[in-house]
Amino acid sequence: TKQIDATWVAGDNAGGLDTGSVAIDTTYYCFVIWNPTTSTADFLFSTSVSSPTMPSGYTKKKKRASLMTDGSGNIRPGSYTFFTGGYRFIYNSNLLDINISSVTTGSRTLYTLTLPPSTTAITTFSVSTTTGNAGTKLIYITNADVPDDTNPDLRWGQGSVENVQYSQYREDRTDSNSQIGIRGNDSDPDVLVYTQGWT
């Protein structure tokens, strides 16, 4: 057990942060570290994905997982499932990260999700149209690292139907800023995006 809000000290139930003070709404990476002289293993938290500040004598490291703090600097609660080549993290409570009352048309808008950079977001999209606005609605969802897409990811509301609501579970790759791109063919739909976790 390591404490993210205290500077690293060797051993169980001790500080685990490599440098500085724990920050709010921040991604931290958890490394297993190794001291070859004493044959001692330990763990370390760092905001650096590749170059944590290593304690004296510890020269080997391997990133094992990521986590995020909340607005109070506490670790956001959830659970990990590890598998060959990676892991999945699911929050205890879904986070409403995107609340759009008028979808951008023509070109996408980038939105930030509460998860580590360059991961696959696990989300639920909830979309709805209002009275007097029928017809087919399209939503385009893209990884911000790639060009805007011309193939709709969500399609709903056919013909003369109004007040249509639709939800879809999705997994979408995010960019190095934890963002996805969203646009539509009509500005009417309301779009809510709940982040459940990441892979």
C-alpha positions in Angstrom: 0.0 0.0 0.0 1.5 3.3 -1.1 0.2 6.9 -0.4 -0.1 9.2 -3.3 -0.2 12.3 -1.2 3.2 11.7 0.5 6.7 11.7 -0.8 8.1 8.3 -1.6 9.5 6.2 1.3 10.5 2.6 0.9 8.1 -0.1 2.3 4.4 -0.8 2.9 2.0 1.9 4.0 4.4 4.7 3.1 4.6 7.6 0.7 4.6 6.8 -3.0 4.9 10.1 -4.9 8.1 10.6 -6.8 8.3 14.4 -6.5 6.2 17.5 -5.5 2.7 17.4 -4.1 -0.3 15.5 -5.3 -2.3 17.6 -7.8 -6.0 17.8 -8.5 -7.7 16.4 -11.6 -4.4 14.8 -12.8 -3.3 11.5 -14.3 -0.8 9.6 -12.3 1.1 6.5 -13.5 2.0 3.7 -11.2 5.4 2.0 -11.6 6.8 -1.1 -10.1 10.5 -0.2 -9.3 13.5 -2.4 -8.6 16.8 -1.8 -6.7 19.2 -4.4 -8.0 21.8 -3.8 -5.2 19.4 -4.7 -2.4 17.1 -6.9 -4.6 14.1 -4.8 -3.4 10.9 -4.0 -5.2 8.5 -1.2 -4.5 6.0 1.1 -6.2 6.0 4.7 -7.3 3.5 7.3 -8.5 4.5 9.9 -11.1 2.8 12.3 -13.5 5.5 11.3 -16.1 4.4 8.4 -18.3 8.0 7.5 -19.1 10.5 9.2 -16.8 9.5 9.2 -13.2 12.0 10.6 -10.6 13.5 7.4 -9.3 14.5 6.9 -5.6 18.2 6.4 -4.9 19.4 2.9 -5.8 16.3 2.1 -7.9 17.3 1.8 -11.5 14.6 -0.4 -13.1 10.9 0.5 -13.6 7.8 -0.8 -15.4 4.6 1.1 -15.8 1.7 -1.0 -14.5 -1.4 1.2 -14.5 -2.8 4.7 -14.6 -5.2 6.5 -12.2 -6.7 9.9 -11.8 -7.2 12.3 -8.9 -10.4 14.3 -8.4 -10.9 18.0 -7.5 -9.8 17.4 -4.0 -6.6 15.5 -4.9 -8.1 12.1 -3.9 -7.8 9.0 -6.2 -11.1 8.6 -8.1 -12.5 5.3 -7.0 -13.0 2.3 -9.3 -11.7 -1.1 -10.1 -9.0 -2.6 -12.4 -9.2 -5.8 -14.5 -5.8 -6.9 -15.8 -5.4 -9.0 -18.9 -2.5 -9.9 -21.2 -1.1 -6.7 -22.7 -3.2 -4.2 -20.7 -6.0 -3.5 -18.2 -9.5 -2.0 -17.9 -10.5 0.5 -15.3 -14.1 1.2 -14.4 -15.2 4.1 -12.2 -17.5 3.3 -9.3 -19.8 6.1 -10.6 -20.2 7.3 -14.2 -18.9 10.8 -14.9 -20.9 13.3 -17.0 -18.1 14.7 -19.1 -20.0 16.2 -22.0 -23.3 18.0 -22.0 -24.1 19.5 -25.4 -27.3 21.4 -26.0 -26.4 22.3 -29.6 -24.1 20.0 -31.6 -21.5 21.6 -33.9 -22.2 21.0 -37.6 -19.8 21.3 -40.4 -16.6 20.6 -38.4 -16.0 18.7 -35.2 -15.5 20.2 -31.7 -13.0 18.5 -29.4 -14.1 17.5 -25.9 -12.0 16.2 -23.0 -12.9 13.1 -21.1 -11.9 12.2 -17.5 -9.3 9.5 -18.3 -5.6 9.2 -19.0 -4.3 10.3 -22.4 -4.2 8.0 -25.4 -6.5 5.4 -23.9 -9.7 3.8 -25.2 -12.6 5.6 -23.5 -15.5 3.5 -22.3 -18.6 5.7 -22.5 -22.4 5.8 -22.9 -23.7 8.4 -25.4 -27.2 9.6 -24.7 -28.8 11.7 -27.5 -32.3 13.2 -27.9 -34.2 15.5 -30.3 -36.8 18.1 -29.5 -40.4 18.6 -30.6 -40.7 19.9 -34.1 -37.3 18.5 -35.2 -37.8 15.2 -36.9 -35.8 13.4 -39.5 -32.6 11.4 -39.5 -29.9 12.7 -37.1 -26.3 11.8 -37.5 -23.5 12.1 -34.9 -19.8 11.7 -36.0 -17.3 10.7 -33.3 -13.6 10.7 -34.0 -10.2 10.3 -32.4 -8.7 13.8 -32.4 -5.4 12.4 -33.7 -7.0 11.4 -37.0 -8.9 13.5 -39.7 -12.6 14.2 -39.2 -14.7 11.2 -40.3 -17.5 11.3 -42.9 -19.2 8.1 -41.7 -21.7 8.6 -38.9 -21.2 6.7 -35.7 -24.7 7.3 -34.4 -27.9 7.5 -36.5 -31.4 7.9 -35.1 -34.8 9.6 -35.5 -36.4 8.5 -38.7 -39.1 10.3 -40.8 -41.6 12.3 -38.9 -40.7 11.0 -35.5 -40.0 13.7 -32.9 -38.7 13.7 -29.3 -36.5 10.7 -30.0 -34.1 9.5 -27.3 -31.3 7.0 -27.9 -28.4 5.6 -25.9 -25.3 3.7 -27.0 -22.4 2.1 -25.2 -19.1 3.0 -27.0 -15.4 2.5 -26.9 -13.4 5.2 -28.7 -9.7 5.9 -28.8 -8.7 9.3 -27.3 -5.7 11.5 -28.2 -2.8 12.7 -26.1 -5.1 15.2 -24.5 -7.8 12.7 -23.6 -10.1 14.2 -26.2 -12.6 12.9 -28.8 -14.2 14.9 -31.6 -18.0 15.3 -32.0 -20.1 16.9 -34.7 -23.6 16.3 -36.2 -25.6 16.9 -39.3 -28.1 19.0 -37.3 -27.5 21.3 -34.3 -30.8 20.2 -32.6 -29.8 17.1 -30.7 -28.8 17.2 -27.1 -25.8 15.0 -26.4 -24.7 13.7 -23.0 -21.5 11.6 -22.7 -21.0 9.6 -19.5 -17.4 8.3 -19.0 -17.4 4.8 -17.4 -13.7 4.2 -17.5 -11.0 3.2 -20.0 -8.9 0.4 -21.4 
